[in-house]
Amino acid sequence: MIPELGQFSLVLAAVMSVLLGVLPLWGTLRPNPTLQALARPLALLQFVLVALSFACLAYAFLNNDFSVKYVANHSNSLLPKPYQFAAVWGGHEGSLLLWMLMLTGWAAAVALFSQTLPLVMVARVLGVMGLITVGFMLFILFTSNPFDRLFPVPADGRDLNPLLQDPGLVIHPPMLYMGYVGMSVAFAFAIAALLSGRLDAAWARWSRPWTVIAWAFLTLGIGLGSWWAYYELGWGGWWFWDPVENASLMPWLVGTALIHSLMVTEKRGSFKAWTVLLAIAAFSLSLLGTFLVRSGVLTSVHAFATDPTRGVFILIFLAIVVGASLTLFAWRAPQVTLGGSMGVVSRESFMLLNSVLLVVATGAVLLGTLYPLVIDALNLGKLSVGPPYFNLVFAPLMVPLLFILVPGTIARWREAHVSEMFQELRWVGAASLLLAIGLPFVWGPWSIGTALGVFLGMWVALGSLHNMVNRLRKPGRIGGSFWGQHLAHFGLAVVVLGITGVKSYEVERDVRMGLGQTVTIEPYTFRLVDMVDVNGPNYKATQAHVEVVKNDKVIHVLYPEKRRYFSTAMPMTEAAIRSNFFGDLYVSLGDPIAGDTPSWSMRVYHKPFVPWLWVGVLLMVTGGMVAALDRRYRRRDISAQLKTVGEAMSNPV
Amino acid sequence: MKKFLIPLALFFGLVAFLAVGLKRDPREIPSPLVGKPAPAFSLPTLTGDQPFSPADYKGQVWLFNVWATWCVACREEHPLLVEFSKTQSVPIIGLSYKEVQAADQTNGPLSDDAKLSLARERSLRFLQRQGDPYKLSVMDLDGSVGIDYGVYGVPETYVIDREGIIRYKQVGPVTPEILETKLLPLIRQLEKS
């Protein structure tokens, strides 16, 4: 009964989304304020119905209702309760329902927190979001219904993929989807602006906080995915250039370009067409990511059960959404007026360079991700593109990007003076250079790559600190967007230092160990002291006790496990990780090796600076949130805002 | 106007490639072994009568199916194989691949004999319950024959002709569609020649 209720409320939600996609937009054409005013209640109703549907599916999971096919395939009565709940999005159908919940949730949030927007704009934005919802509703109802029943009813479920039975899974997909789907808000604002024909500073201002929040979620989602891969897969890697990772990185890169470009459009009225194009591209890449992950056109470690009809559906949907918006763009963009003039060296030119570098990087990732598919489509053979390609093309683009970041934050609008900027930044530059030369000597073998990484990281970190200190010395209230900006930049610097550190100084040992044997990675010695059996709720495990000895003292005991889940018999590696400020000690247990005395293969890693990656990501996320909550976005008085924009344009700050 | 159409044109180029890509299977990797003689081996069988070697089947077309009781996808194709063995004259030889896994040896590694008897016991029980499509199964406990055949996932199915040449390799479970459109026509053609 409950699953039918979920199904019914999903169908009702689909009806609401059709109404939302048609009536308010029709109302903007008539123009009819009554129809426009329907946008908010319809968006809220649609969200409530999807939430109810989601709750019904969660109920089916928590009550082990294996008559629902999706539950039978992704849960098990022995599965711990929190994972039974997380299993709701452990497969294709349920994760799509979660996606819908987020999409309608964003629309509901726009409906609630858009009091300062003119009604006609709200009607357009929500109408566009309604149309996107219609597409996904059709997709879920016709190709991926999570409420399909199964007969005969199995005694127990097939269990959730053991790889996904992990706290990381509980939060990683929701955060990532929040980011993906959040880009639909920026997209809806851009389309609404194109529809109105008024691509002005006000539009950029309205869409900025939403875009930044979506970007922050996307950042968090990617960070969590990386963290999960690091400790759950047991290989000690944190980024694999896997197609699915790339699918999330591309909207992030374009989204990053978008939040910077939006600033220029808001402050100076420039780059309008470009900003709109970035907003369309960011959401299109989110859709493309969905397509790549769920259609099975590329091989990936993220094995979703694939189905060609789903691929065809998403591709058609992608073609309609993106095709229509790019057509609208080609029609409206030529009418856009140019913004204020800009000098060769100015805040604007740095922002332009930022956009170009990020877009080129996105293109490089896109090319590498799709290249195997293109070659296959042209009948030129089968191949795969690996990390060497991505590292080779990606890193050289990030070097100039990180370098221009610092002057970009201090350059004046319209016309900046190189000599002034040099004057201001020379101590930051000198300090970064000294640290870049000095620190690698202290840490270990000196190399030019390490020095470059340290320089860029320090340059951005010290540059951000310099700006903050400078600003604190001046009077006046400091807005959230200032703190947010510098916090996020500082976080990026921490990530860069972390990547540099781990890439330069990680030590990996694959060894065979018997009881009592040791392996040494200076200054740590790892000793296997015991092997015990452990029983989990739905698995049995072998657990190794590994002592870490430093200066003849046992400083930690690590407990890596090899688990065997009852339902799948798939062996799973649970790495044991000990983190501190400077890095991780990482031990993962492999297979037993035949021989006279029992021994096991083990991977023992010293991963310096890995925690910096996670801390840096969290700083970036916090920065994004702080910036989005800036008070000026919540001011009701639009005309006053427009006036300040006008002033900003005439008097460069 | 024209320059604003560039993104649209680029996008439709991309969609065209994606559409073609949808029709391809990225997991379908041409095996370098297709057209080459099936690698020789001699392994104990499941029932323990006599060791089996591919040379024994020279002169007839046969299927070589890689399976294990722990492999979930194998259960998917199993009923189809059972059906096939009842209706078709072509024998299926099973390769029981790494039946004994690390998780079976949580109390330390098992001896080779213990592994073999555990693998036999479990496989026989499985075949009794699910039906036995195999003429016989050989026990590849350490996976060395799997390496010779380039096995990178279970299940896999090879079609081997009268001369002992590998003619086709199916990665992943055999579906009714693959059986109908690929395996059966190929088998018929090989049997005629």
HADDOCK unambig.tbl for C-alpha pairs under 7 A between the chains (distance, minus, plus):
assign (segid A and resid 297 and name CA) (segid B and resid 21 and name CA) 5.95 0.50 0.50
assign (segid A and resid 297 and name CA) (segid B and resid 22 and name CA) 5.47 0.50 0.50
assign (segid A and resid 297 and name CA) (segid B and resid 25 and name CA) 6.74 0.50 0.50
assign (segid A and resid 297 and name CA) (segid B and resid 26 and name CA) 6.33 0.50 0.50
assign (segid A and resid 298 and name CA) (segid B and resid 26 and name CA) 5.87 0.50 0.50
assign (segid A and resid 299 and name CA) (segid B and resid 26 and name CA) 6.04 0.50 0.50
assign (segid A and resid 299 and name CA) (segid B and resid 27 and name CA) 6.77 0.50 0.50
assign (segid A and resid 311 and name CA) (segid B and resid 22 and name CA) 6.88 0.50 0.50
assign (segid A and resid 319 and name CA) (segid B and resid 15 and name CA) 6.95 0.50 0.50
assign (segid A and resid 323 and name CA) (segid B and resid 8 and name CA) 6.51 0.50 0.50
assign (segid A and resid 326 and name CA) (segid B and resid 7 and name CA) 6.81 0.50 0.50
assign (segid A and resid 326 and name CA) (segid B and resid 8 and name CA) 5.42 0.50 0.50
assign (segid A and resid 327 and name CA) (segid B and resid 8 and name CA) 6.66 0.50 0.50
assign (segid A and resid 330 and name CA) (segid B and resid 1 and name CA) 6.53 0.50 0.50
assign (segid A and resid 330 and name CA) (segid B and resid 4 and name CA) 4.66 0.50 0.50
assign (segid A and resid 330 and name CA) (segid B and resid 5 and name CA) 5.27 0.50 0.50
assign (segid A and resid 333 and name CA) (segid B and resid 4 and name CA) 6.98 0.50 0.50
assign (segid A and resid 334 and name CA) (segid B and resid 1 and name CA) 5.79 0.50 0.50
assign (segid A and resid 373 and name CA) (segid B and resid 21 and name CA) 5.76 0.50 0.50
assign (segid A and resid 374 and name CA) (segid B and resid 17 and name CA) 6.13 0.50 0.50
assign (segid A and resid 377 and name CA) (segid B and resid 17 and name CA) 6.59 0.50 0.50
assign (segid A and resid 377 and name CA) (segid B and resid 20 and name CA) 5.74 0.50 0.50
assign (segid A and resid 377 and name CA) (segid B and resid 21 and name CA) 5.71 0.50 0.50
assign (segid A and resid 542 and name CA) (segid B and resid 106 and name CA) 5.66 0.50 0.50
assign (segid A and resid 564 and name CA) (segid B and resid 103 and name CA) 5.84 0.50 0.50
assign (segid A and resid 569 and name CA) (segid B and resid 70 and name CA) 5.90 0.50 0.50
assign (segid A and resid 571 and name CA) (segid B and resid 103 and name CA) 6.23 0.50 0.50
assign (segid A and resid 591 and name CA) (segid B and resid 102 and name CA) 5.43 0.50 0.50
assign (segid A and resid 592 and name CA) (segid B and resid 102 and name CA) 6.32 0.50 0.50
assign (segid A and resid 592 and name CA) (segid B and resid 108 and name CA) 6.55 0.50 0.50
assign (segid A and resid 592 and name CA) (segid B and resid 109 and name CA) 5.79 0.50 0.50
assign (segid A and resid 593 and name CA) (segid B and resid 109 and name CA) 6.46 0.50 0.50
assign (segid A and resid 594 and name CA) (segid B and resid 109 and name CA) 5.50 0.50 0.50
assign (segid A and resid 598 and name CA) (segid B and resid 108 and name CA) 5.69 0.50 0.50
assign (segid A and resid 598 and name CA) (segid B and resid 109 and name CA) 6.45 0.50 0.50
